[in-house]
Amino acid sequence: MSQRREYPRVREQLVDTRSRRTDTLPKTWLAMKDKPRLEPTTVRLNSVGGQLKALGQFMTVTKHRNTVYRFNMIVIEGEKMANLLSRDVAADMGLVCRLE
């Protein structure tokens, strides 16, 4: 019998409909009981306040309305940052509508 891996709940996840990536804060990643290993990333991150530092990335899994979603999450460092869910993931989950 396989053990079910439990992940912590991220209670403060904002949807950023302008972002193509999903970001999380180092404190959120560090709070995970079984932290996924961070893989290197070469992505360049810019924000209104300037360039951000990416510490690494990992693949994550979440469940919403009985559907499982897998997506890449980038751990970023920066002041006044938040956990952000990308527009594509939010649209796939039905949290926002995609206008074309």
Secondary structure per residue as TSV (DSSP state, phi and psi in degrees):
chain	resnum	aa	ss	phi	psi
A	1	M	-	360.0	125.8
A	2	S	-	-83.8	147.4
A	3	Q	-	-84.2	141.0
A	4	R	-	-82.8	128.0
A	5	R	-	-82.0	128.7
A	6	E	-	-103.1	136.3
A	7	Y	-	-112.1	148.3
A	8	P	-	-69.7	153.6
A	9	R	-	-83.6	129.8
A	10	V	-	-91.3	109.5
A	11	R	S	-83.4	-24.3
A	12	E	-	-117.6	84.3
A	13	Q	E	-118.7	114.6
A	14	L	E	-93.1	150.7
A	15	V	E	-95.8	126.0
A	16	D	E	-113.5	98.5
A	17	T	T	-72.4	-6.2
A	18	R	T	-97.6	-8.2
A	19	S	-	-96.9	140.3
A	20	R	S	-94.6	-1.0
A	21	R	S	-128.5	158.9
A	22	T	-	-107.6	125.7
A	23	D	E	-116.1	153.3
A	24	T	E	-139.0	159.2
A	25	L	-	-88.0	152.6
A	26	P	H	-55.5	-38.3
A	27	K	H	-65.1	-31.8
A	28	T	H	-69.7	-45.8
A	29	W	H	-62.8	-43.4
A	30	L	H	-65.9	-27.2
A	31	A	H	-77.0	-11.6
A	32	M	-	-68.0	132.3
A	33	K	T	-60.3	-51.8
A	34	D	T	-111.4	80.2
A	35	K	-	-58.4	128.4
A	36	P	-	-69.1	147.9
A	37	R	-	-68.5	135.0
A	38	L	-	-79.8	129.4
A	39	E	B	-96.3	149.7
A	40	P	-	-63.8	152.4
A	41	T	-	-137.7	146.4
A	42	T	-	-109.7	8.4
A	43	V	-	-65.0	139.0
A	44	R	-	-95.8	126.4
A	45	L	E	-112.9	123.7
A	46	N	E	-124.6	148.0
A	47	S	E	-137.4	177.3
A	48	V	T	-57.0	-35.2
A	49	G	T	-84.1	-2.1
A	50	G	E	124.8	-165.8
A	51	Q	E	-77.6	143.7
A	52	L	E	-108.5	157.5
A	53	K	E	-102.3	122.0
A	54	A	E	-91.3	123.8
A	55	L	E	-86.3	-22.1
A	56	G	E	157.5	-175.8
A	57	Q	E	-141.7	159.4
A	58	F	E	-151.9	157.3
A	59	M	E	-87.8	134.9
A	60	T	E	-128.3	163.2
A	61	V	E	-129.6	137.3
A	62	T	E	-140.4	161.0
A	63	K	E	-123.9	131.6
A	64	H	E	-140.1	124.3
A	65	R	T	51.1	48.7
A	66	N	T	64.6	18.3
A	67	T	E	-120.3	135.9
A	68	V	E	-93.0	134.2
A	69	Y	E	-123.0	136.0
A	70	R	E	-117.2	133.4
A	71	F	E	-157.6	160.3
A	72	N	E	-82.2	138.9
A	73	M	E	-125.3	132.6
A	74	I	E	-104.7	130.2
A	75	V	E	-88.9	120.6
A	76	I	E	-120.6	153.7
A	77	E	E	-115.6	136.6
A	78	G	-	170.7	155.6
A	79	E	T	-77.1	148.1
A	80	K	T	55.3	35.6
A	81	M	-	-97.9	163.1
A	82	A	-	-139.2	165.4
A	83	N	E	-72.6	122.1
A	84	L	E	-120.3	132.4
A	85	L	E	-98.7	129.0
A	86	S	E	-68.1	162.2
A	87	R	H	-63.4	-39.2
A	88	D	H	-65.9	-44.8
A	89	V	H	-66.2	-43.8
A	90	A	H	-61.0	-40.3
A	91	A	H	-68.3	-42.2
A	92	D	H	-60.8	-34.6
A	93	M	T	-81.7	-6.8
A	94	G	T	80.1	18.8
A	95	L	S	-83.2	-26.2
A	96	V	S	-138.7	159.5
A	97	C	-	-98.6	140.9
A	98	R	-	-92.4	122.8
A	99	L	-	-100.9	131.1
A	100	E	-	-120.2	360.0
